[in-house]
Amino acid sequence: MVLNNEFKSKLPYIGSHEPTGTIYALGPDVKDWNVGDRVGITNFESVDHTCPDCKTHRPKYCDNPLMMGITTDGTWDEYMVADARFLVAISENVPFAQATGHICAGLAIYGAILKAGVRKGTYIAIVRVGRLDHVSTQLAKAMGYAVVAVDTKNEALDPAM
């Protein structure tokens, strides 16, 4: 999609947008993180600070974000700079390689479930289980929802169980 110029990305650029790693240094205003913390970084490099969501302190819903590996340089580098607002903690018992795949997909699904406002303990239906949706079913179950996975192919449903 980047090479097809669907995002109007400036080429050449550094790819990848699902980074995980260890904090090496902190900026002077960072209060909630420590050097050595294991983190994942959502794919935002920065936000516009002018859209309605940014103005109401909801930058993760920014209308015009700079997205790492898509509209700005990505994370396939030895070191990178990240906005502390877009960090998520990664437990010591989760390997980076396993956590990486959940940074973009997992957080997108998690945010969608929260934004939908469905009460815990009620049902969520995941229709057409494919690609990300097996993660959706497992995440929704872990969040306390009763999950119904719907698809016409049994092989699509197997990973969702």
C-alpha positions as CSV (number, residue, x, y, z in Angstrom):
1,M,0.0,0.0,0.0
2,V,2.9,2.3,0.7
3,L,4.6,1.5,-2.6
4,N,1.3,2.1,-4.4
5,N,1.3,5.6,-2.7
6,E,-2.1,5.0,-1.0
7,F,-0.9,6.9,2.0
8,K,1.1,9.5,0.2
9,S,4.2,8.3,2.0
10,K,7.5,10.0,1.3
11,L,10.0,7.5,-0.2
12,P,12.5,6.1,0.7
13,Y,11.5,5.4,4.3
14,I,12.1,2.8,7.0
15,G,9.3,0.2,7.2
16,S,7.5,-1.6,10.0
17,H,4.9,-0.4,12.4
18,E,4.6,-3.0,15.2
19,P,7.6,-2.3,17.4
20,T,8.6,-3.8,20.7
21,G,11.7,-3.3,22.7
22,T,13.3,-2.0,25.9
23,I,13.5,1.7,26.9
24,Y,17.1,2.9,26.5
25,A,16.6,6.5,27.5
26,L,13.8,8.9,28.5
27,G,13.0,12.5,27.6
28,P,12.8,15.0,30.5
29,D,9.0,15.1,30.6
30,V,8.4,11.3,30.7
31,K,7.1,10.4,34.2
32,D,5.3,7.0,33.9
33,W,8.2,4.9,32.3
34,N,11.7,3.8,33.4
35,V,14.8,2.9,31.5
36,G,14.8,-0.9,31.0
37,D,10.9,-1.2,30.8
38,R,9.7,-3.6,28.1
39,V,7.3,-1.9,25.8
40,G,5.3,-2.0,22.6
41,I,4.6,1.1,20.7
42,T,1.4,1.7,18.9
43,N,1.9,2.8,15.4
44,F,1.6,6.6,16.0
45,E,4.7,8.7,15.8
46,S,2.7,11.8,16.6
47,V,-0.7,13.4,16.2
48,D,-2.0,16.7,14.9
49,H,-3.1,18.2,18.2
50,T,-5.9,20.1,16.4
51,C,-8.7,17.5,15.7
52,P,-11.6,17.1,18.1
53,D,-10.2,13.9,19.6
54,C,-6.7,15.5,20.2
55,K,-8.4,18.5,21.8
56,T,-10.3,16.3,24.2
57,H,-7.1,14.4,25.2
58,R,-7.9,11.3,23.1
59,P,-4.9,11.3,20.8
60,K,-5.2,7.6,19.9
61,Y,-8.3,8.6,17.8
62,C,-6.5,11.4,16.0
63,D,-7.9,12.2,12.6
64,N,-4.4,12.9,11.1
65,P,-1.8,10.9,12.8
66,L,1.7,10.3,11.5
67,M,1.9,6.5,11.5
68,M,5.2,4.7,11.8
69,G,6.1,2.6,8.8
70,I,3.2,4.1,6.8
71,T,3.2,7.9,6.7
72,T,6.6,8.4,8.4
73,D,9.7,6.2,9.1
74,G,9.0,2.9,10.8
75,T,10.8,0.8,13.3
76,W,13.2,-1.5,11.5
77,D,16.2,0.2,13.0
78,E,18.4,-0.4,16.0
79,Y,17.0,2.6,18.0
80,M,14.0,4.7,17.5
81,V,12.2,7.6,19.3
82,A,8.7,7.1,20.5
83,D,6.0,9.3,22.1
84,A,5.5,8.0,25.6
85,R,1.7,8.4,25.2
86,F,1.7,5.6,22.8
87,L,3.6,3.0,24.8
88,V,2.1,-0.2,26.2
89,A,3.8,-2.3,28.8
90,I,4.9,-5.8,27.9
91,S,5.2,-8.4,30.6
92,E,8.6,-10.1,31.3
93,N,7.1,-13.5,30.4
94,V,5.9,-12.5,26.9
95,P,8.6,-12.8,24.2
96,F,9.0,-9.6,22.1
97,A,8.4,-11.7,18.9
98,Q,5.0,-12.8,20.3
99,A,4.0,-9.4,21.5
100,T,4.9,-7.6,18.3
101,G,2.0,-9.2,16.3
102,H,-0.5,-7.9,18.9
103,I,0.7,-4.3,19.0
104,C,-1.2,-3.1,15.9
105,A,-3.9,-5.7,15.5
106,G,-4.5,-6.4,19.2
107,L,-4.7,-2.8,20.2
108,A,-7.0,-2.0,17.3
109,I,-9.3,-4.7,18.3
110,Y,-9.1,-3.8,22.0
111,G,-9.9,-0.2,21.2
112,A,-12.8,-1.2,19.0
113,I,-14.3,-3.4,21.7
114,L,-14.0,-0.6,24.3
115,K,-15.3,2.1,22.0
116,A,-18.4,-0.1,21.1
117,G,-19.5,0.3,24.8
118,V,-20.6,-3.3,25.2
119,R,-21.1,-4.3,28.8
120,K,-18.8,-7.0,30.2
121,G,-20.6,-10.4,30.5
122,T,-22.7,-9.8,27.5
123,Y,-22.3,-11.3,24.0
124,I,-20.1,-10.1,21.2
125,A,-20.4,-11.7,17.8
126,I,-17.3,-11.8,15.5
127,V,-18.6,-12.3,12.0
128,R,-16.4,-13.8,9.2
129,V,-13.5,-15.1,11.3
130,G,-10.3,-14.4,9.4
131,R,-6.9,-12.7,9.6
132,L,-7.4,-10.6,12.7
133,D,-10.7,-12.0,13.9
134,H,-9.2,-15.1,15.6
135,V,-7.4,-12.5,17.8
136,S,-10.7,-10.7,18.3
137,T,-12.4,-13.8,19.7
138,Q,-9.6,-14.6,22.0
139,L,-9.2,-11.0,23.2
140,A,-12.9,-10.6,23.8
141,K,-13.0,-13.8,25.8
142,A,-10.0,-12.6,27.9
143,M,-11.8,-9.3,28.5
144,G,-14.8,-11.2,30.0
145,Y,-17.3,-11.2,27.1
146,A,-19.3,-14.2,25.9
147,V,-18.1,-14.6,22.3
148,V,-19.9,-16.0,19.3
149,A,-17.7,-16.6,16.2
150,V,-19.5,-16.9,12.9
151,D,-18.1,-18.2,9.6
152,T,-19.1,-20.6,6.9
153,K,-15.7,-22.4,7.0
154,N,-14.8,-24.6,10.0
155,E,-11.1,-24.1,9.4
156,A,-11.6,-20.4,10.0
157,L,-13.3,-21.1,13.3
158,D,-10.7,-23.5,14.7
159,P,-8.1,-20.9,15.7
160,A,-10.9,-18.8,17.3
161,M,-11.8,-21.5,19.8
